[in-house]
Amino acid sequence: MAGQARKVMDQVLASGRTYLMEHESKAVLESLGIYTTGAGLARSEDEAVKLFQSLASPVAMKVLSPEVVHKSDAGGVKLNLEDADAVRRAYREIIRDFHDTGLVGVSVQKMARPGLEIIVGVANDATFGPVLMFGLGGVFVEVLKDVSFRSIPITESDAQSMIEEIKGHALLEGYRGHSADIAALKQLLLQISDFVMNNPDVSEMDLNPVFLYPEGYTVVDARIILGEPRAEAPASARLDLHDLFYPKSIAVIGASGTPGKLGWNVFTNLVSHKFPGVLYPINPKAKDICGIKAYPRISAVPAPVDVAIILVSAGMTPDVVEECCKCGVRFIVVESAGFAELGAEGKKIELEMKEIADRYGVRLLGPNCSGIINTHCSMVQSIGLVDALGKGNIGLVSQAGVCAAGMLWGLRLIMDFGIIATIGNKLDINETDILEAVSKDENIDVICMYLESVKGGRRFIDVARQITLEKPIVVLKSGRTDAGKKAVASHTASLAGNDQIFSAVFRQSGIIRARDYEHMFGLARAISKQPFPDREGVFIITYAGSLGVIAADAITDNGMRLSELEPHLKERLKRLLPDYVCGMNPVDYTFSQDADIVKKTIEIGVESSDVGSFIVVLQAEILDSYVDALKSIDYKGKPIIACVAGKEFAMQDVIKMESAGIPVFSTPEEVADALAIMYRHNKRVKSEM
């Protein structure tokens, strides 16, 4: 069956075409067991009438020409033809209107029984390869663009989530007596995924429309477009990266004794943070740097070097890389700039470095990066001076060095990083390599990533999907707008915007996508300090009624709900409440909300089987008074996040609260958003375990 599909496609290629016309596309689909209306080829009026009579049904007739891709738009479709005269007339009109388009003939097919109209398609993404699209057809796809995407191959759970993700999902479940065969639809999505995986030259597909019925479906129109066969994914990265993050010795080539120079910053960071391994400053003009013996070149170092950090001009870098390789260095970090980011000459230097490193089997990080920080081995390679850091459980992978230097100055006060790795131009080691390595570190519980692009897209999906079952990944992806789109032949490809594909891939991988830096680091603080909610119910405690109402609205807007205390817990809470407080959730204490009453209220909520998490709205002016009380509560695995309006004016107390393990957000909306994201992530992980 699959062999018959391949035979049809090979015949098309042999004729010099890459576009399969409708009758050929349907022949391929039917050989795979996919149901279509069929498409008989007529080359004369008599043949068209004979096909009509054999179908014993009203028919549709369509132009068949390799030059006419969008048949309806060109006026090449005639519908509901019910007698021989109408068939002859339609045939003549199509021949007349398209005689100069390389016309092959006219297709004659049975009119499909009306059903719920959908589209299924395939496009080829530059980063992630083939992607599958699903959506409701008609106005929903043309105007509303209510579609979902997944990278191919998909799993059964991917197919289910694609279906549930579209806004029109309720129509599939059933509406005014109409419903769709979800099981058959899932099977169709999986069949198309398998077909594309088995035929790497399939570039684009449209099954549009497909009619869904309460039982089964029918593909009414189809097109398949072939292209260059996709290259096989590169082999997994060689050489485990553990020693890149936990080296026993580091050489800094370009280390400087002059304050203000990058070579001074990097070497000073390593010394001031008390890196426990051996340091080798490399500088031909210095005898020592920071009191440590300097060497004129790395080949003069008398002992093995695990990691070499290069801080010389771009033009000198290939020679230095080769010398490092000859000396047995296993990992090279090129922090110098002036490479591909500046144009063709820089790119040429990069390729030269890559060839050298590959030849020796050496892994290279960068260039144009800010190295690695690992607080668990007191290693700070940053080109920006970094103050004292605590040992933390957050991993940060960044394509931009500013995340590791500029932002770290303030963030270190309210969140603890374990590893920060910058990847720069990703000449060799890329985001997936680093992600995989950081995820294996037992000190890391949550991973943040700032990405501008992804290399080796499908491997990124597979690696991230495994990691997110154990450790959450929060990604901030820049470049959300399309700078331009090439002309494409299929509806699917025209809808497959770069950012939409990234969002789909992140969902497919279980990645949490952040809106901006503040959102990413806010989520990281919540996830790194608190457990995940295991139920939807949220208990709100506040000193201001308005903030309690806003929190309740935000919870509902985020798909969560207010929890309901059990009767015996309500009785306990009533005994605690002042006479003027009547609400059980939110609990509004007005301005009588002291630390003791907050603690006792939370302890009641902890015992409720309907409470999954807490929002506690606290007064900024007395924030310090709550720290010890909140720190002493046994939350029994139920997360608590504080909301402090005007927290920027009470930062010292905010820092104390964060240090006690209670994340502090500025608005109820931010808290509700974080709790909902955490709940959905936890639910997804449990469903896939």
Secondary structure, DSSP 8 states (H G I E B T S, - for coil): -HHHHHHHHHHHHHTT--EE-HHHHHHHHHHTT--B---EEESSHHHHHHHHHHHTS-EEEEEE-TT-SSTTTTT-EEEEE-SHHHHHHHHHHHHHHTTTS---EEEEEE-----EEEEEEEEEETTTEEEEEEEE-THHHHTS--EEEEESS--HHHHHHHHHHSTTHHHHH-BTTB---HHHHHHHHHHHHHHHHH-TTEEEEEEEEEEE-SS-EEE--EEEEE-S----------S--HHHHS-SEEEEET--SSTTSHHHHHHHHHHHTT-SSEEEEE-TT-SEETTEE-BSSGGG-SS--SEEEE-S-GGGHHHHHHHHHHTT--EEEE----SGGG-HHHHHHHHHHHHHHHHHT-EEE-SS---EEEGGGTEE--SS--------SEEEEESSGGGTTTTHHHHTTT--EEEEEE-TT-SSS-HHHHHHHHHT-TT-SEEEEEES--SSHHHHHHHHHHHTTTS-EEEEE---S-S-----SSHHHHH--HHHHHHHHHHHHT-EE-SSHHHHHHHHHHHHHS---SSSEEEEEESSHHHHHHHHHHHHHTT-EE----HHHHHHHHHHS-TT---SSSEE-GGG--HHHHHHHHHHHHT-TT--EEEEE--GGGGGGGHHHHHT---TT--EEEE-TTGGG-HHHHHHHHHTT--EESSHHHHHHHHHHHHHHHHHHHHH-
